[in-house]
Amino acid sequence: MLEKMKETAAFLRKEMKLQPKVGIILGTGLGNLATQITDKQEILYTSIPNFPVSTVEGHSGKLIVGKLGDTEVLAMQGRFHFYEGYDMKQVTFPVRVMHLLGIETLFVSNASGGVNPDFEIGDLMIITDHINLFPEHPLRGKNYSELGPRFLDMSEAYDKKLIEQAEKIAERHNIRVVKGVYVGTSGPTYETPAEYRYFRIIGGDAVGMSTVPEVIVANHMGMRVFGMSIITDLGVPGKIVEVSHEEVQEIGNRAQPLMTLIMKELINGLS
């Protein structure tokens, strides 16, 4: 796997016209951020050696290199999920490659179901911590010390300074944001009412099917991480309704402009 990472990074290094230090995973809520990237260079996943290919509706399959404002960025338009059949090494492979390309700060987004009774559909949640309920761990197996330590400290998986800055940006623009703990599960089923109750009991505020593996691997390699969720449905007693992927996408699209504004200002304010 390490040799494949190096091969992929070497290929991209030759292809890329810029050398960004900021990586973005354009999940739900951030897809349209790609339209604001200038001096754009697009590289299809299918043309990249060893790269998986996204199979989920709403997830494109390309790397975008360019500038967001004055900041050079490398953006993934389309991520990989455990429920698609990939193992955790494949799911997190692009984040590993980002590190080898010099990415120091990673921004991630997702759609999630809210289990906090104070949340409303369409809320933006700044992720402050997570609970990992995936059945496979991305660091299981042989550890490569050049990538990170065998036993990883996760006491600040999400960068506190970036969280504070995001709150200030939201306040300045009168954007409602909430903060909370993201529970990562394998999917692809949405949760039962009993599961929603369980996630709330163990300390979760929202639940989703991505993000956690990527954040673990980013921390393993010393990256700073900032994450946001769009609350696209509610797993709160009395508010649980049948939910579809199309509805999740629609709510995500409506919230996109607000999340995009926060993320763009946060990225351009990096020091």
C-alpha positions as CSV (number, residue, x, y, z in Angstrom):
1,M,0.0,0.0,0.0
2,L,2.8,2.4,0.8
3,E,4.4,1.8,-2.6
4,K,1.1,2.5,-4.3
5,M,0.7,5.8,-2.3
6,K,4.1,6.9,-3.4
7,E,3.4,5.9,-7.0
8,T,0.2,7.8,-7.0
9,A,1.8,10.9,-5.4
10,A,4.6,10.9,-7.9
11,F,2.1,10.8,-10.8
12,L,0.1,13.7,-9.4
13,R,3.2,15.7,-8.5
14,K,4.1,15.7,-12.2
15,E,0.6,16.5,-13.3
16,M,-0.2,19.3,-10.8
17,K,0.6,22.9,-11.7
18,L,0.4,24.1,-8.1
19,Q,1.6,22.8,-4.7
20,P,-1.3,23.4,-2.3
21,K,-1.1,22.9,1.4
22,V,-4.9,22.8,1.9
23,G,-7.0,19.7,1.1
24,I,-10.8,19.7,0.8
25,I,-13.1,16.7,0.6
26,L,-16.2,18.0,-1.1
27,G,-18.8,16.0,0.5
28,T,-22.5,16.9,0.8
29,G,-22.8,20.6,1.3
30,L,-19.6,21.5,-0.4
31,G,-20.0,20.2,-3.9
32,N,-20.5,23.7,-5.4
33,L,-17.4,25.0,-3.7
34,A,-15.7,23.6,-6.8
35,T,-17.3,26.3,-8.9
36,Q,-15.5,28.9,-6.9
37,I,-12.0,27.5,-7.5
38,T,-10.1,29.5,-10.1
39,D,-7.0,28.6,-12.2
40,K,-8.6,25.2,-12.1
41,Q,-7.0,21.9,-13.2
42,E,-9.1,18.8,-13.1
43,I,-7.8,15.3,-12.9
44,L,-10.2,12.4,-13.3
45,Y,-10.0,9.6,-10.7
46,T,-10.0,7.1,-13.6
47,S,-6.7,8.5,-14.9
48,I,-4.9,8.3,-11.5
49,P,-2.9,5.2,-10.8
50,N,-4.3,3.1,-7.9
51,F,-7.2,5.5,-7.2
52,P,-10.6,4.0,-6.4
53,V,-13.7,5.3,-8.3
54,S,-16.7,6.8,-6.6
55,T,-20.0,4.9,-7.2
56,V,-22.5,7.0,-5.3
57,E,-24.9,9.4,-6.9
58,G,-24.0,13.0,-6.1
59,H,-20.3,12.2,-5.7
60,S,-18.3,13.2,-8.8
61,G,-14.9,11.6,-9.4
62,K,-12.1,14.1,-9.9
63,L,-9.4,15.9,-8.2
64,I,-9.4,19.7,-8.6
65,V,-6.3,21.8,-8.2
66,G,-6.6,25.5,-8.1
67,K,-7.1,28.6,-6.0
68,L,-9.9,29.4,-3.6
69,G,-9.4,33.1,-3.2
70,D,-5.7,33.5,-2.7
71,T,-5.2,30.0,-1.2
72,E,-4.0,27.1,-3.3
73,V,-6.2,24.0,-2.7
74,L,-6.4,20.4,-3.7
75,A,-10.1,19.3,-3.6
76,M,-11.6,15.8,-3.9
77,Q,-14.9,16.0,-5.7
78,G,-16.2,12.6,-4.7
79,R,-15.2,10.5,-1.8
80,F,-15.1,6.8,-1.1
81,H,-17.3,5.0,1.4
82,F,-16.9,1.7,3.4
83,Y,-20.4,0.7,2.3
84,E,-19.4,0.7,-1.3
85,G,-17.3,-2.3,-0.7
86,Y,-13.9,-0.6,-0.3
87,D,-11.8,-1.6,2.7
88,M,-10.5,1.2,5.0
89,K,-7.1,1.4,3.3
90,Q,-8.9,2.2,0.0
91,V,-11.3,4.6,1.7
92,T,-8.5,6.6,3.2
93,F,-6.0,6.2,0.3
94,P,-6.6,9.7,-1.1
95,V,-5.9,11.4,2.3
96,R,-2.6,9.5,2.5
97,V,-1.7,10.7,-1.0
98,M,-2.7,14.3,-0.1
99,H,-0.2,14.1,2.8
100,L,2.6,12.9,0.5
101,L,1.8,15.8,-1.8
102,G,2.3,18.3,1.1
103,I,-1.2,18.9,2.4
104,E,-1.1,20.2,6.0
105,T,-4.8,21.1,6.7
106,L,-7.8,19.0,5.7
107,F,-11.4,20.3,5.4
108,V,-14.3,17.8,5.3
109,S,-18.0,17.9,5.0
110,N,-20.9,15.5,5.1
111,A,-24.6,15.0,5.4
112,S,-25.8,13.5,8.7
113,G,-28.9,12.7,10.7
114,G,-29.3,14.8,13.9
115,V,-30.0,13.0,17.2
116,N,-29.7,16.1,19.3
117,P,-33.3,17.4,20.1
118,D,-32.1,21.0,19.8
119,F,-31.2,20.5,16.1
120,E,-33.3,21.3,13.1
121,I,-33.2,20.0,9.6
122,G,-30.8,22.2,7.5
123,D,-28.6,23.1,10.5
124,L,-24.9,23.3,10.0
125,M,-23.0,21.4,12.7
126,I,-19.3,22.1,13.4
127,I,-17.8,18.7,14.4
128,T,-16.0,19.0,17.7
129,D,-15.3,15.2,18.2
130,H,-16.4,11.9,16.9
131,I,-17.3,8.3,17.9
132,N,-16.0,5.6,15.6
133,L,-18.5,2.7,15.2
134,F,-17.1,1.4,11.9
135,P,-16.4,-2.3,12.1
136,E,-12.9,-1.9,10.6
137,H,-10.2,0.6,11.7
138,P,-8.1,2.4,9.0
139,L,-4.9,2.0,11.1
140,R,-5.3,-1.7,11.6
141,G,-2.4,-3.8,10.3
142,K,1.2,-2.9,9.7
143,N,2.1,0.7,10.8
144,Y,4.6,2.7,8.7
145,S,6.4,5.0,11.0
146,E,7.1,7.5,8.2
147,L,3.4,8.1,8.0
148,G,2.6,8.3,11.7
149,P,2.8,6.6,15.1
150,R,1.6,3.1,15.9
151,F,-0.7,4.3,18.8
152,L,-2.3,7.6,17.8
153,D,-3.5,10.3,20.3
154,M,-7.0,11.5,19.3
155,S,-7.6,14.0,22.1
156,E,-7.9,16.9,19.5
157,A,-9.0,15.2,16.3
158,Y,-10.7,18.4,15.2
159,D,-8.6,21.6,15.4
160,K,-9.9,23.8,18.2
161,K,-8.5,27.0,16.7
162,L,-10.3,26.4,13.4
163,I,-13.5,25.6,15.2
164,E,-13.3,28.9,17.1
165,Q,-12.6,30.8,13.8
166,A,-15.5,29.2,12.1
167,E,-17.8,30.2,14.9
168,K,-16.7,33.8,14.5
169,I,-17.3,33.7,10.7
170,A,-20.8,32.3,11.2
171,E,-21.6,35.0,13.8
172,R,-20.3,37.7,11.6
173,H,-22.7,36.6,8.8
174,N,-25.6,35.8,11.1
175,I,-25.5,32.1,10.1
176,R,-26.9,29.6,12.6
177,V,-24.4,26.9,13.5
178,V,-24.5,24.2,16.1
179,K,-21.6,22.1,17.5
180,G,-21.6,18.5,18.2
181,V,-20.2,15.0,18.2
182,Y,-20.4,13.0,14.9
183,V,-21.0,9.2,15.1
184,G,-19.5,7.3,12.2
185,T,-21.3,4.1,11.1
186,S,-20.8,1.8,8.1
187,G,-24.2,2.3,6.4
188,P,-25.7,2.0,3.8
189,T,-29.0,1.8,5.7
190,Y,-30.4,4.8,7.5
191,E,-30.8,4.3,11.2
192,T,-33.7,2.6,13.1
193,P,-35.4,4.6,15.9
194,A,-33.7,2.4,18.4
195,E,-30.3,3.1,16.9
196,Y,-31.0,6.8,16.9
197,R,-31.7,6.6,20.7
198,Y,-28.6,4.6,21.2
199,F,-26.4,7.1,19.4
200,R,-27.8,9.9,21.6
201,I,-27.3,7.9,24.8
202,I,-23.6,7.3,24.0
203,G,-23.0,11.0,23.4
204,G,-23.6,11.6,19.8
205,D,-25.3,14.7,18.2
206,A,-25.4,13.5,14.6
207,V,-24.7,10.3,12.7
208,G,-23.4,9.6,9.2
209,M,-21.5,7.1,7.0
210,S,-18.2,8.9,6.2
211,T,-15.6,11.3,7.6
212,V,-14.3,9.4,10.6
213,P,-11.9,7.1,8.7
214,E,-10.5,10.1,6.8
215,V,-10.1,12.2,9.9
216,I,-8.3,9.4,11.8
217,V,-5.8,9.0,8.9
218,A,-5.3,12.8,8.6
219,N,-4.5,12.9,12.3
220,H,-2.2,10.0,12.0
221,M,-0.1,12.0,9.5
222,G,-0.2,15.2,11.6
223,M,-2.7,17.2,9.6
224,R,-5.0,19.8,11.1
225,V,-8.7,18.9,10.5
226,F,-11.9,20.9,10.3
227,G,-15.3,19.3,9.7
228,M,-18.9,20.3,9.2
229,S,-22.1,18.4,8.8
230,I,-25.4,19.4,7.3
231,I,-28.3,18.0,9.4
232,T,-30.4,16.5,6.6
233,D,-32.9,14.5,8.8
234,L,-33.7,14.1,12.4
235,G,-33.5,10.9,14.5
236,V,-35.3,12.5,17.4
237,P,-38.4,10.9,19.0
238,G,-41.5,12.5,17.5
239,K,-39.5,13.9,14.5
240,I,-38.4,10.7,12.8
241,V,-39.8,10.4,9.2
242,E,-39.0,8.2,6.3
243,V,-35.8,9.5,4.5
244,S,-34.4,9.0,1.1
245,H,-31.0,9.7,-0.5
246,E,-32.7,12.2,-2.9
247,E,-34.1,14.2,0.1
248,V,-30.8,14.2,1.8
249,Q,-29.2,15.6,-1.4
250,E,-31.9,18.3,-1.7
251,I,-31.5,19.6,1.8
252,G,-27.7,19.5,1.4
253,N,-28.0,21.6,-1.7
254,R,-30.2,24.2,0.0
255,A,-27.6,24.6,2.8
256,Q,-24.6,24.7,0.4
257,P,-24.2,28.5,0.1
258,L,-23.9,29.0,3.9
259,M,-21.4,26.2,4.4
260,T,-19.5,27.3,1.4
261,L,-19.2,30.8,2.7
262,I,-17.9,29.6,6.1
263,M,-15.4,27.2,4.6
264,K,-14.1,29.7,2.0
265,E,-13.5,32.4,4.6
266,L,-11.9,29.9,7.0
267,I,-9.6,28.6,4.3
268,N,-8.6,32.1,3.2
269,G,-7.9,33.0,6.8
270,L,-5.4,30.2,7.4
271,S,-2.1,31.4,8.7
